[in-house]
Amino acid sequence: MVGQSGRVRFDPHKSSHTAVAVDAAGHKIGRRKFVVNAGTFGQLIRWCEQWPERRFAVEGTGGLGRTLAQQLAGAGEDVVNVPSTPSARARLLATAGDHKTDPADALHE
């Protein structure tokens, strides 16, 4: 799916960030978990280069997602905040239950 536009959705945690890339129709086109360390941001950007037209949705930019959102915005990326409550509701409706997983949270951002 290289060259497509995509939205990269993140479920951030202290030790890892789970990313799910979706196309314009909302279909998953990629998934990756990044361990948080000094090289995380570079790895993340290199992975996302396959979608030259991209937008990032980060859960909780006022909390655990703050540093990631600031780094992305500082690099000139298009970033939006996703409150955690709507993503939890979307996950509940989409899965017919409250099966919390990082990829599910990222997909429903």
C-alpha positions as CSV (number, residue, x, y, z in Angstrom):
1,M,0.0,0.0,0.0
2,V,3.0,2.3,-0.4
3,G,2.2,5.7,-1.8
4,Q,-1.4,5.9,-0.4
5,S,-2.7,8.4,2.0
6,G,-3.3,7.1,5.5
7,R,-4.2,7.9,9.0
8,V,-2.0,6.6,11.7
9,R,-3.7,6.0,15.0
10,F,-1.8,5.7,18.2
11,D,-2.6,4.1,21.6
12,P,0.3,5.5,23.7
13,H,1.6,4.0,26.9
14,K,4.7,4.7,29.1
15,S,6.7,1.9,27.6
16,S,5.2,1.4,24.1
17,H,3.1,3.0,21.4
18,T,0.8,0.8,19.3
19,A,0.1,2.2,15.9
20,V,-2.5,1.2,13.4
21,A,-2.6,2.7,9.9
22,V,-5.9,2.9,8.1
23,D,-6.8,4.0,4.5
24,A,-9.4,6.6,3.6
25,A,-12.1,3.9,3.9
26,G,-11.0,3.0,7.4
27,H,-9.5,-0.4,6.4
28,K,-6.4,-1.4,8.3
29,I,-3.3,-1.2,6.1
30,G,-0.5,-1.5,8.7
31,R,0.2,-2.2,12.4
32,R,3.2,-1.8,14.5
33,K,4.2,-1.6,18.2
34,F,7.0,0.8,19.1
35,V,9.0,0.4,22.3
36,V,9.5,3.8,23.8
37,N,13.2,4.8,23.9
38,A,15.6,7.4,22.4
39,G,15.1,6.0,18.9
40,T,11.3,5.6,18.9
41,F,10.4,8.8,17.0
42,G,12.9,8.1,14.2
43,Q,11.6,4.5,13.8
44,L,8.0,5.7,13.8
45,I,8.6,8.4,11.1
46,R,10.6,5.9,8.9
47,W,7.7,3.4,9.2
48,C,5.1,6.1,8.2
49,E,7.1,7.3,5.2
50,Q,5.2,4.8,3.1
51,W,2.1,7.0,3.4
52,P,3.3,10.4,2.1
53,E,-0.1,12.0,2.7
54,R,-0.8,11.1,6.4
55,R,-2.5,12.4,9.5
56,F,-1.8,11.2,13.0
57,A,-4.5,10.6,15.6
58,V,-3.1,10.3,19.1
59,E,-5.1,9.3,22.1
60,G,-4.7,11.5,25.1
61,T,-2.4,14.3,23.9
62,G,-2.9,15.9,27.4
63,G,-1.5,12.8,29.1
64,L,0.5,9.8,27.9
65,G,0.3,10.9,24.2
66,R,1.5,14.4,24.9
67,T,5.2,13.9,24.1
68,L,4.4,11.9,20.9
69,A,2.0,14.5,19.7
70,Q,4.5,17.3,20.4
71,Q,7.2,15.5,18.5
72,L,4.9,14.9,15.5
73,A,3.7,18.5,15.4
74,G,7.3,19.8,15.8
75,A,8.2,17.7,12.8
76,G,5.5,19.4,10.8
77,E,3.1,16.4,10.9
78,D,-0.7,16.8,10.9
79,V,-1.8,15.7,14.4
80,V,-5.2,15.4,16.1
81,N,-6.1,14.5,19.6
82,V,-8.5,11.7,20.3
83,P,-10.0,11.6,23.8
84,S,-9.9,8.1,25.4
85,T,-13.6,8.0,26.2
86,P,-14.9,8.0,22.6
87,S,-12.3,5.3,21.5
88,A,-13.5,3.1,24.4
89,R,-17.1,3.5,23.3
90,A,-16.2,2.7,19.7
91,R,-14.3,-0.4,20.8
92,L,-17.2,-1.5,22.8
93,L,-19.7,-1.1,19.9
94,A,-17.4,-2.6,17.3
95,T,-16.5,-5.7,19.2
96,A,-19.8,-6.4,21.0
97,G,-17.8,-6.4,24.2
98,D,-15.1,-4.6,26.2
99,H,-12.1,-6.5,24.9
100,K,-9.3,-4.0,25.6
101,T,-6.2,-4.4,23.4
102,D,-3.7,-1.8,22.3
103,P,-4.3,-2.5,18.6
104,A,-8.1,-2.3,19.1
105,D,-7.7,1.0,20.9
106,A,-5.5,2.4,18.2
107,L,-7.8,1.2,15.4
108,H,-10.8,2.9,17.1
109,E,-9.0,6.2,17.7
